[in-house]
Amino acid sequence: MKKILITGAAGFIGSHVAEKILRKYKNSKIVLYDKITYAANIKYLNSIIFEKNVTFVKNDILNYPVLEKNLKNVELAINVAAESHVDNSFGNSLLFTKTNTLGTHSFLEACRKQKVKKIIHVSTDEVYGENLKKKSFTESQILNPTNPYSASKAAADMIVNSYNHSYKLNVITIRANNIYGTRQYPEKLISKTIYSFLKKKKMTVHGRGNSIRYFLSVNDFCNGLIKILDKGKSNTIYNIAANRSFYTLDIIKIISRHLNVDFKKNIIFIKDRPFNDKIYKINCEKLKRLGWSEKEKLEVKIPQICDWYKKNLKLFNK
Ligand SMILES: NC(=O)c1ccc[n+]([C@@H]2O[C@H](COP(=O)([O-])OP(=O)(O)OC[C@H]3O[C@@H](n4cnc5c(N)ncnc54)[C@H](O)[C@@H]3O)[C@@H](O)[C@H]2O)c1
């Protein structure tokens, strides 16, 4: 690959993807493109941004002319930019549609104009909606998003579908379940619990804390993305999922145990989301057939992630 562009590169997943991509394509020019929202931090890119083949562009994917200019001669483009927090989407849903739907459209159109050969679009399992059935959803499941975040992502996936068909653009979509790791803004379950306990604050729990979620480490996610990059079929969707699920309350318990926090005294139950999917259940056999499997165990990773937050608490001005 002569040139690669990654959007959302200064965010949680994007920064880990960027590091992996640089390691794999040492001789490629790499453009890291990010608007730097509250969830991002340029410091996440400290280990790679000073390399001579890496350029950082602070801009919006909705700024079409700038994005298209930066996609000139790009052979691989990876779209990770998004508004990613469901809770925020209830109060500010238009921003989610602008960034996630229109932003993805802008990205695809710019890729089309610049004839980008290979495109990876990062989506989410939430586009399928709740799955109370025994059987997990495959990639051909009809989409049934239930909150403004997942709806904006599902709409983006539909636009990807249209670009695959109408323009024969080579876009591969990845739909992952919850991802955890270092550098995640403390608003999602794992990062927020760690941050709250380290700041001696109580952790808020939606409803009764009995939603069920699958959690995949960001490393396993990135390895899945690389596997898809190497072996994935054009114009295809790949689910990527962890093997085990947890009640949200159990995740908080695991973290409290590690941080020596009295669990019962340090949680507050709050009103649930306007609508909260009980469980997302996806099947990633298609990706496993390419040779990917989950390697990292949540209980082993949590202490390492806690250490990172201890050292980096100052990054978050909450
Ligand atoms: N975190 C998860 O658990 C999870 C799970 C499945 C899928 N995903 C998907 O992965 C992607 C990344 O999620 P994340 O958790 O890293 O989110 P994040 O909020 O940490 O990062 C998003 C990044 O996108 C950037 N961004 C936002 N709007 C932009 C715009 N208009 N132009 C350019 N950059 C913009 C932000 O500055 C930030 O760096 C999203 O598409 C999300 O839907 C996340």
The ligand as an SDF file (V2000), in Angstrom:
LIG
                    3D

 44 48  0  0  0  0  0  0  0  0999 V2000
  -16.2720    1.4180   21.5430 N   0  0  0  0  0  0  0  0  0  0  0  0
  -17.0150    0.3690   21.2820 C   0  0  0  0  0  0  0  0  0  0  0  0
  -17.3530   -0.4110   22.1850 O   0  0  0  0  0  0  0  0  0  0  0  0
  -17.4510    0.0760   19.8630 C   0  0  0  0  0  0  0  0  0  0  0  0
  -18.0590   -1.1470   19.5900 C   0  0  0  0  0  0  0  0  0  0  0  0
  -18.4470   -1.4310   18.2760 C   0  0  0  0  0  0  0  0  0  0  0  0
  -18.2390   -0.4990   17.2820 C   0  0  0  0  0  0  0  0  0  0  0  0
  -17.6690    0.6870   17.5800 N   0  0  0  0  0  0  0  0  0  0  0  0
  -17.4680    1.6450   16.4890 C   0  0  0  0  0  0  0  0  0  0  0  0
  -16.0930    1.9310   16.4200 O   0  0  0  0  0  0  0  0  0  0  0  0
  -15.8910    3.2640   15.9580 C   0  0  0  0  0  0  0  0  0  0  0  0
  -14.9440    3.9980   16.8940 C   0  0  0  0  0  0  0  0  0  0  0  0
  -15.4760    3.9870   18.1970 O   0  0  0  0  0  0  0  0  0  0  0  0
  -14.6370    4.5100   19.4420 P   0  0  0  0  0  0  0  0  0  0  0  0
  -15.1520    3.7960   20.6120 O   0  0  0  0  0  0  0  0  0  0  0  0
  -13.2080    4.5020   19.1380 O   0  0  0  0  0  0  0  0  0  0  0  0
  -15.1640    5.9990   19.5230 O   0  0  0  0  0  0  0  0  0  0  0  0
  -14.4600    7.3030   20.0860 P   0  0  0  0  0  0  0  0  0  0  0  0
  -15.6090    8.1920   20.4150 O   0  0  0  0  0  0  0  0  0  0  0  0
  -13.4640    6.9870   21.1270 O   0  0  0  0  0  0  0  0  0  0  0  0
  -13.6520    7.8680   18.8450 O   0  0  0  0  0  0  0  0  0  0  0  0
  -14.2490    8.4330   17.7250 C   0  0  0  0  0  0  0  0  0  0  0  0
  -13.2190    9.2880   17.0180 C   0  0  0  0  0  0  0  0  0  0  0  0
  -13.8410    9.8770   15.8780 O   0  0  0  0  0  0  0  0  0  0  0  0
  -13.4960   11.2600   15.8380 C   0  0  0  0  0  0  0  0  0  0  0  0
  -14.5690   11.9880   15.1630 N   0  0  0  0  0  0  0  0  0  0  0  0
  -15.8330   12.1650   15.6010 C   0  0  0  0  0  0  0  0  0  0  0  0
  -16.5210   12.8940   14.7180 N   0  0  0  0  0  0  0  0  0  0  0  0
  -15.6750   13.1690   13.7030 C   0  0  0  0  0  0  0  0  0  0  0  0
  -15.8120   13.8900   12.4850 C   0  0  0  0  0  0  0  0  0  0  0  0
  -16.9620   14.4690   12.1560 N   0  0  0  0  0  0  0  0  0  0  0  0
  -14.7450   13.9780   11.6750 N   0  0  0  0  0  0  0  0  0  0  0  0
  -13.5580   13.3980   12.0090 C   0  0  0  0  0  0  0  0  0  0  0  0
  -13.3810   12.7190   13.1480 N   0  0  0  0  0  0  0  0  0  0  0  0
  -14.4300   12.6020   13.9880 C   0  0  0  0  0  0  0  0  0  0  0  0
  -13.3460   11.6640   17.3030 C   0  0  0  0  0  0  0  0  0  0  0  0
  -12.6000   12.8440   17.4430 O   0  0  0  0  0  0  0  0  0  0  0  0
  -12.6900   10.4480   17.8710 C   0  0  0  0  0  0  0  0  0  0  0  0
  -11.2970   10.5020   17.7330 O   0  0  0  0  0  0  0  0  0  0  0  0
  -17.2740    3.8730   15.8610 C   0  0  0  0  0  0  0  0  0  0  0  0
  -17.6860    3.8030   14.5270 O   0  0  0  0  0  0  0  0  0  0  0  0
  -18.1490    2.9890   16.7120 C   0  0  0  0  0  0  0  0  0  0  0  0
  -19.4590    2.9770   16.2340 O   0  0  0  0  0  0  0  0  0  0  0  0
  -17.2580    1.0020   18.8470 C   0  0  0  0  0  0  0  0  0  0  0  0
  1  2  1  0
  2  3  2  0
  2  4  1  0
  4  5  1  0
  4 44  2  0
  5  6  2  0
  6  7  1  0
  7  8  2  0
  8  9  1  0
  8 44  1  0
  9 10  1  0
  9 42  1  0
 10 11  1  0
 11 12  1  0
 11 40  1  0
 12 13  1  0
 13 14  1  0
 14 15  2  0
 14 16  1  0
 14 17  1  0
 17 18  1  0
 18 19  2  0
 18 20  1  0
 18 21  1  0
 21 22  1  0
 22 23  1  0
 23 24  1  0
 23 38  1  0
 24 25  1  0
 25 26  1  0
 25 36  1  0
 26 27  1  0
 26 35  1  0
 27 28  2  0
 28 29  1  0
 29 30  1  0
 29 35  2  0
 30 31  1  0
 30 32  2  0
 32 33  1  0
 33 34  2  0
 34 35  1  0
 36 37  1  0
 36 38  1  0
 38 39  1  0
 40 41  1  0
 40 42  1  0
 42 43  1  0
M  CHG  2   8   1  16  -1
M  END
$$$$
